[in-house]
Amino acid sequence: MFNRSLLDRGKWVLGLLAVGISMLVSMPLFAHGIDDATKVFLEGNEGVSIIPFLYIGAKHMVTGYDHLLFLVGVIFFLYRSKDVLIYVSFFTLGHSLTLLFGVLNDTHVNAYLIDAIIGLSIVYKGFDNLGGFKRMLGYQPNTKAAVLIFGLFHGFGLATKLQEFEFSQDGLVANILAFNAGVELGQFLALAFILLAINYWRRFDSFLRFSTATNALLMSGGMMLVGFQMTGYFVG
């Protein structure tokens, strides 16, 4: 009876994750928090506006389902706080560099292609968590390097969202730095909730029992994102 209870609980958690991913990948227009009010502010702002850009950056990350799904894959099998800190730091370094570089140097990349690569990063991490590379290639690619490299692509994804708007050059550096700080704040808040949920689930046998299905679900979500973005690239 006890094992059956754990099994039912695992199915319930996996079901919630499936519903969540399905909702996220089917609602791309609501991603990243670029609503009408934010657009009006970004296009009309003049001068340094630290607090608003801090808030927009945090909101951008909290609603950035693609970034969060990747982070779920990154920390899924990390049991020590030290390891979580190291891997998240690599991701933070990567996306901070390309976010700042992309906006401040006006470096443009195709939004559909960069978001497709971000989708692939989710597929990569789910496949990596399943031990796919060890079975397919016979060795394990450097996981920290992969997180850093994909972090660079995630940063360009953030930059392309901002480059959709005509920014005033007055106070641009300070505002983008504030936006980036907000992104890190949003990442910290979202990651705290994700870690609480995963750590709670790890208390039960169902965590390992359903780990394969969960990471397969992550891969499926990533592939859906890739398909959506590539459709936009070729059709749009």
C-alpha positions in Angstrom: 0.0 0.0 0.0 2.8 2.4 0.9 4.6 1.7 -2.5 1.4 2.2 -4.3 0.9 5.6 -2.6 4.4 6.6 -3.7 3.7 5.5 -7.2 0.5 7.5 -7.3 2.3 10.6 -5.9 5.0 10.2 -8.6 2.4 10.0 -11.3 0.7 13.1 -9.9 3.9 15.1 -9.9 4.8 14.0 -13.4 1.3 14.8 -14.6 1.6 18.3 -13.2 4.9 18.7 -14.9 3.5 17.5 -18.2 0.6 20.0 -18.0 2.9 22.8 -17.1 5.2 22.2 -20.0 2.3 21.8 -22.4 0.9 25.1 -21.2 4.2 26.9 -21.5 5.1 25.7 -25.0 1.6 26.4 -26.3 1.6 30.0 -25.1 4.6 31.6 -26.8 3.0 35.0 -27.2 2.9 35.5 -23.5 6.6 34.6 -23.0 9.2 36.9 -21.4 6.7 39.5 -20.1 6.9 41.9 -23.0 3.4 43.2 -22.7 1.9 46.4 -24.1 2.7 48.5 -21.0 6.3 47.4 -21.1 6.6 48.1 -24.8 5.3 51.7 -24.3 7.7 52.3 -21.5 10.7 50.8 -23.3 10.1 52.9 -26.4 9.3 56.1 -24.6 11.9 56.0 -21.8 14.5 58.8 -21.6 17.4 58.8 -19.2 18.4 56.4 -16.4 15.5 54.3 -15.0 17.1 51.8 -12.7 14.1 50.5 -10.8 11.8 50.0 -13.9 14.5 48.2 -15.8 15.3 46.1 -12.8 11.6 45.1 -12.5 11.3 44.4 -16.3 14.4 42.2 -16.2 13.1 40.1 -13.3 9.7 39.8 -14.9 11.4 38.8 -18.2 13.2 35.9 -16.6 10.3 34.7 -14.4 8.1 34.4 -17.4 10.9 33.1 -19.7 9.7 29.4 -19.8 12.5 28.4 -22.1 15.2 29.6 -19.8 13.5 28.0 -16.8 13.0 24.6 -18.5 16.8 24.6 -19.3 17.5 25.4 -15.6 15.2 22.5 -14.5 17.4 20.2 -16.7 20.6 21.7 -15.3 19.8 21.2 -11.6 17.7 18.1 -11.9 20.4 15.7 -10.7 22.4 18.2 -8.7 22.1 17.3 -5.0 24.7 19.6 -3.4 24.2 23.3 -3.1 27.8 23.9 -4.1 27.1 22.2 -7.5 23.9 24.1 -8.1 25.8 27.4 -7.4 28.6 26.4 -9.8 26.4 25.4 -12.7 24.0 28.4 -12.3 27.0 30.7 -12.2 28.3 29.3 -15.5 24.8 29.9 -17.0 24.6 33.4 -15.5 28.1 34.3 -16.8 27.1 33.1 -20.3 23.8 34.9 -20.7 25.0 38.1 -19.0 27.9 38.4 -21.4 25.9 38.0 -24.6 22.9 40.0 -23.3 25.2 43.0 -22.6 27.3 42.5 -25.7 24.3 42.1 -28.0 22.4 45.2 -26.8 25.3 47.6 -26.2 27.1 46.7 -29.5 23.9 46.5 -31.4 24.7 42.9 -32.5 21.6 41.4 -34.2 20.8 37.7 -34.5 17.7 36.1 -36.0 15.2 35.8 -33.1 13.7 32.6 -34.5 17.0 30.9 -35.0 18.4 31.8 -31.6 15.2 30.7 -29.8 15.4 27.4 -31.8 18.9 26.9 -30.4 17.5 27.7 -26.9 14.9 25.0 -27.5 17.7 22.6 -28.5 19.5 23.4 -25.3 16.6 22.0 -23.4 16.7 18.9 -25.6 20.4 18.6 -25.0 20.1 18.8 -21.2 17.3 16.2 -21.0 19.3 13.8 -23.3 22.4 14.4 -21.2 20.5 13.7 -18.0 19.3 10.4 -19.5 22.9 9.4 -20.1 22.4 9.5 -23.8 25.8 10.8 -24.7 27.6 8.1 -22.7 25.6 5.4 -24.5 25.8 7.0 -28.0 29.4 8.4 -27.9 31.0 6.4 -25.2 32.0 9.5 -23.1 30.4 12.3 -21.2 30.8 15.8 -22.8 31.9 18.6 -20.3 28.7 19.5 -18.6 29.9 22.9 -17.3 31.2 23.9 -20.7 27.8 23.0 -22.2 25.9 25.1 -19.7 28.3 28.1 -20.3 27.9 27.8 -24.1 24.2 27.5 -24.0 24.1 30.3 -21.6 25.7 32.5 -24.3 22.8 31.6 -26.6 20.2 32.3 -23.9 21.8 35.7 -23.5 21.4 36.5 -27.2 17.8 35.4 -26.9 17.3 37.9 -24.1 19.1 40.6 -26.2 16.9 40.0 -29.3 13.8 40.7 -27.2 15.2 44.1 -26.2 16.4 44.9 -29.7 12.8 44.9 -30.9 12.5 48.4 -29.4 14.1 51.7 -30.2 16.1 52.6 -27.0 17.2 56.1 -26.1 21.0 56.2 -25.9 20.6 58.5 -22.9 21.3 56.2 -19.9 21.4 53.1 -22.0 24.4 51.4 -20.3 23.0 51.9 -16.8 19.5 50.7 -17.9 20.8 47.6 -19.5 23.0 46.8 -16.5 19.8 47.2 -14.3 17.9 45.0 -16.7 20.6 42.3 -16.4 20.6 42.6 -12.6 16.8 42.1 -12.7 17.2 39.0 -14.9 19.5 37.6 -12.2 17.0 38.5 -9.5 14.2 36.8 -11.4 16.4 33.8 -12.0 17.1 33.5 -8.3 13.5 33.7 -7.3 12.4 31.2 -9.9 15.2 28.9 -9.1 14.3 29.0 -5.4 10.8 27.7 -6.1 12.2 25.1 -8.6 14.7 23.8 -6.0 12.1 23.6 -3.3 9.8 21.5 -5.5 12.6 19.2 -6.7 14.1 18.7 -3.3 10.6 17.9 -1.9 10.1 15.3 -4.7 13.5 13.8 -4.0 12.3 12.6 -0.6 10.2 10.0 -2.3 11.2 6.9 -4.3 9.1 8.2 -7.2 11.8 10.8 -8.0 14.2 8.3 -9.5 11.4 6.1 -10.8 10.0 8.9 -12.9 13.3 10.7 -13.7 13.5 9.1 -17.1 10.0 10.1 -18.0 10.5 13.7 -16.7 13.6 14.3 -18.7 12.0 12.7 -21.8 9.2 15.2 -21.2 11.8 18.0 -21.1 13.2 16.8 -24.4 9.7 16.8 -25.9 9.0 20.3 -24.7 12.3 21.5 -26.2 11.5 19.9 -29.5 8.1 21.6 -29.6 9.9 24.9 -29.0 12.3 24.2 -31.8 9.5 23.2 -34.2 7.6 26.4 -33.4 10.6 28.7 -33.9 11.7 27.0 -37.1 8.1 27.2 -38.4 8.2 31.0 -37.7 11.6 31.3 -39.4 10.5 29.6 -42.7 6.9 30.9 -42.7 7.3 34.3 -41.1 
